[in-house]
Amino acid sequence: MQPRAFEQHIAVFGESGSGKTVLLSSFYGATQEPQYLKRSFFHVLAEDIGQGNRLHKNYLGMKDEATLPLTTRFAATSYAFKVQMKDGSDPAAAKSRPFDVLRVVWHDYPGEWFEQSVQSPEEAQRRADTFRSLLSSDVALLLVDGQKLLDNAGEEDRYLKSLFSNLRNGVLSLRDELLEDGEPLAQFPRIWVMALSKADLLPDMDVYRFRDLLVAKACDDLEQLREAIAGLVEGREALSVGEDFVLLSSAKFEPGKITVTERVGLDLIMPLAERSGRFAVARRGRPPRP
């Protein structure tokens, strides 16, 4: 019998340096550790072996040598992972599961395209094509950089307003290229989760304080972003922007030391993908991808 598969795409948006590559490397590398393989009921496999090796190398560099991955610029990359149960699991439990294999695709949108003007028609076309490739995603993560919040302590609104307005303007600038004959899009990320990256830098910040900070400092800017996104899609009542919040930290970073075992939120990525996907499917009223 063919295994029952469920596929979920996650679009990840964040400015340059917000930690997208570090997050993904930490997430994947931890699933390859002997301790994880021993206690977990799942195998997490990179579909592209070369990509998996690079992410694992990044993780080992942080773990063993306290070195961060090289920053990527203008690189739009997708990473596909297959999550499947190990052999020997309880047949009755396996039968009750809604699927046997979860395929998660992580789409990384270059932050520079929201911060800088494109330099040529070719780059403009590449930006539009890349954004269009994210339209099948059900959930999007918008990274709020913990380091920049720390740098702007007491004036966080300066950073948050810039972050949300850059994203809003980027979305609006792509509107004519994305909408055919002005018709709204049927496929688009329906759930936009606000994610605090580098949360280890703000140890007193819990998810409620993070939510309250965004509401207090950038409520109007977040609403304008929501309106810009809603202007692209049909069925705007099934759109959730800025209603869900999560804290993410790849590791604990100290001078000359990176403790990769002290992570925050990365274990939520798989449940978030699966549950958000089913939530979005239910709100849209269509079956999951085969």
Secondary structure, 3 states (H helix, E strand, C coil): CCCCEEEEEEEEECCCCCCHHHHHHHHHHHCCCHHHHHHCCEEEEECCHHHHHHHHHHHHHHHHHCCCCCCCCCCCEEEEEEEEECCCCCHHHHHHCCCCEEEEEEEEECCHHHHCCCCCHHHHHHHHHHHHHCCCCCEEEEEEEHHHHHHCCCCHHHHHHHHHHHHHHHHHHCHHHHCHHHCCECCCCCEEEEEEECHHHCCCCCHHHHHHHHHHHHHHHHHHHHHHHHCCECCHHHCEEEEEEEECECCEEECCEEECCCCECHHHHHHHHHHHHHHHHHHHCCCCCC
